[in-house]
Amino acid sequence: MRTTTALHGDSESPHTPIDVPDALSRLGDDRELLSAIIEIYLEDSPALLDKIRRAVMGNDPHSLQRAAHNLKGLAVTLSAGDVAAAASRLEHMGSSSSLSDAVPVVTELESHLNDLKSAVQRYVKNPR
């Protein structure tokens, strides 16, 4: 079983909202770039979540697919596995025009986004 390094790599945990060492590895160990991507995430994720909600409520699979895909891309770059997984499921629902089970996945996504927001805000305050 793979364990994920905790937010700052100071302890082992089976689950964290963001795997900072993995994200840094994806970004060539560039902490400034990671901080910039976190800022983009903090700016863009609320609007993307709103687009996802509106797409689900309006039964608009194409808009759901696009917004979920964009959010998934940010989450993958941040090594935020739970957000990426939920966004990926919503993206698939959109691409297959099957939104009947989307509401609970949006609720799950919202929870993961809240956890991720707290984690990245802690990182921004103490980027080690």
Phi, psi and omega in degrees: 000130180279132173253151181258136178292137182298173189317312183248013177074017184263356175201163179264142179211141179288348183209127172218151180294331181218136176259090185300314179301321178292318178299316178297321178299318178298331187255022178065032180058031180265098182295325178295320178295318177299315178299321178294319179292323175299317178299318177298316178301311182297326179283319189269330187297323178298319179292321178295319177297319178298317177298320179296312179301312181297322180295319179293312181294328180268005181052053182244086185298325181296314178294323177298313182301314182295311182295317180295321178298315180297317179294319178301318179300316176298316182296319179296318179299324179275001184055045178258083190300318182293318178295315180300318182294315180294318179296322178297318178297318179293321177301315179296318177301318179294315182292335178262004181054039180238085186261006186298331181253018187284327186302312179294332178288323175297318178299317177297316179301316179302318179296314179295322178296321177297317178298316181294319179302315179298317182294316182289329176294322175296320179297315182299323180287332184216072185280084178245000000 
